[in-house]
């Protein structure tokens, strides 16, 4: 026995901590469930036996007493009244007939209730293992004999009563009294039997209840015993785990101390190397910024330089044709000076593009767009591109004039390239619509150049992304436009392909840039 117990202890000791914990929880939970079930079973058993005792036995005894009283009052006393002539024959017959009905009804109800066994399944199952049924079987035989005798006597009494046609004689009355006294004795025996059965059932119920209480106490004891044993195992496991963790912590502490000592030297070396890398990266960043600025300036100068070239060529053409006049020279010189001024402003704008001390000015959006169109008119005229400007609302904003002009110039330049590639000279048009929505200025810039393929639309605002040849563009125009609108002007710019009747009520595939600028924006995003 000790060896088996030691094997069980060894087995539990080898289990992992998690399994021990699960087992402990299972034992405690299972024990509690068993205790609850046993207590509920005991309560319901007592309640069921009490109800059965009250309904089956007490009510049946009342019916037997009613039968005895009916035999005595309705039949015996009526027969005595016949003998003393206190009742007439007709009155007595009615009383006896009513008594027979009451007796027959109560007797049938009694037998029906006794034939129905209302034991519950759980109650019957428990009693089979706790209570000896042999005595009850003998009593059942005695009860059946008494019921048979009562049935026989009832039939005999009823036949005797039916045989009385006129007033009964002394001999008939004597026989009936004897039979009624006999059936009263049998009914008394049956009542005593039912009382003894009720007492036995009360005793059985008490036995069942006591047995369940004992099992509940034993189950509680076992639950606590298993809980204590498993708690000891788990505590020991904690101690072992704690000891092993302490050893591991000491070892790791020593390793970390050595590692820290070596890391200090490595960190000092890495700091020196990182400083050198920072200096190199700073120089590279300056070069990159300088290259980006040069690219931006080159992109903004490309169109004005083309316009100035056309002005110079126009002098040569007019000279060769002999049509060079002072008015023409003055006009073209003024245009060239305007373009040169714009190129100079471009240098200033991009020089201060990333500096935080830029100042805003108030200006009319319409004048800024007209200024941009003037800068582009030579190349647009050369390519036979018409610009329509529709100003629905006159809007004044406090922002950066030249930067916004550069944005318009970039979009017009892209529209010009698209129109020159895809559209016949007679149908090329750029349409600009200025309107106000809530507290925002909305500028829609549209061309009928066929739009941009949908698969590359998400990439058009990325830096250095272009579908043109390298000689025609660098791919930073729209990128810079988005940076200016969103970071400097605190607005937004979006693109989408649309179908629009831009000319002669004919549908064209169009590119649409929508710029939204806050009208009362007192702050800027740098």
Steps between C-alpha positions, in 0.01 A plus 500: 500500500783738589680417174191581295450824690865596445468423126194727482692776679795458263269514201341824620840644583616442141201683355555854373388796706219580259355147516514504881313827505238371256457183704457698821239723339322193360492326840371806681241582235391136465473458875293812535271389219455159665422664833244727338341210310482277809348777708243574232418131461449465874272805510293385204483145642363620831255730324382224265452251782315753708268587209443132426428431868251783516323439170508122475462394860319779681240556230450124458441464876236770478326306224503179709360686800229645277412148385476379863290800599273452198443133587415595856293813440334443162444124526515373861316796652246495216436130563452576872255778411311241289482279804380781729273630222658848514541497119267384229615240256523746210707750700732228618553368145616845383743535792640151440533562122693823567722320749580225250604762242726677750658171610557380142652835392738528798605136469581531129700819561691330781597201285597727213731706719653191658566348156699813388862499614635855493859429602757717318780329309776641724306417817436143391866458395625617842254291697595181315854524646404625847169335597412131528182437297421145620274608790309731277433212257333293781288796601389548137362140498307566821361822356382325184315237709327768707391685186362177352303430817361853501397461134325172586319650799394806301349277230320290764364809681387662176324178386331467838380858486372446146307189616296704743177580318285608793576582859780263619431239766706439813706223344607713200598788725713274716690357204560846350628635832740211529633555147532876556688437827727258315577743220562770763759269655665452160497875435656558843771245415562674167523837678747357748700354211518835322603670825777246550615552140501878556712453813737271309529747215582777745769278647631417149511868414697571813745221409546640150552849638751380759688298239524797265621722785772245576606488135503881487725518806731235353516682164581829675775328696643342183492832316691672779741209527581503128525879509750492783709225334508678165571833670804342663621370162447839339676681786799268467499562128502875567796463732696302242407748232602790722837342577570432134399855406731643765790300356415613147473862614843484667655349191336753269604785729862395475470466123337845476774656711764364266296603199455855633870536552568396142207706367633822648810468287297405193258789555781754520639371171153502337436856619815620328407314181142635511627854533706453190196350322284793616745749351507308170118468493462871576723586208308257276169654613629846410606379159164325450312818600715703264435254215126501571495880499688510170254252349209713618653817359576325171141374483356847566744669256436260213175660383607869541827426318300349217284812489807729497647290219183548298516880565860513377409296191208736434748794475700310239187408305365856500845632399520265204150597387569870549207531742694580815340807664561692818161395639580134438844539662348674806233230539743210473756667728231551765401131466862389525553721808188348660630151435846592630341651813304180553821297466668724757202460734528126451855508635385698804201271560700180487783651700251565783286193435604323823566804715248575781506882473292536184216750516152475354333768292141567405420456132217416263505141367379623161802733464737216591346274232509779239867562585574129452318496164710798387817306583382209287330678211785475247526120518121463521452725195766308308314170565158660425374431856213714625452582869154579640488663843161500675493686834171437680607671825758770560725357773784667692731283710795559731766262368814463284446658157805367313476147637131475400595640156759223467231241575272640227798515262589133563143382432470715183835361379383141553171576321695653205711184465193277508310710247797512259531121510135393470271772365465666162611868490145622441358338818764578764355680799579557869216612725549657844201554734530697826220472759437520872365219720445572870833644622712362217606619157456226237708512181414238237759473219385281210632403155367273226830319450351154556579465869763288676493117492320384816778262605754784538268758660608403857865571404474843335582692820805284582844664458693429178210304350440603137368352177695752290849469357777620733562796270137610538448464876645383830181384672515746788250763380186339644694382806610857576147626430357260759767601753423871449120458523493264797799605711530873426148611412322246725266390221453190289541392138340196336480359148239294316400408146159635392274519197406863427343710225793737504440625143209508251285280733713204402614252764877479551718289726646765726758538775371690802722646775302637795682734739334597828649795695373630836392863468551602867802292588701686758764228546727307267640149505871490459 
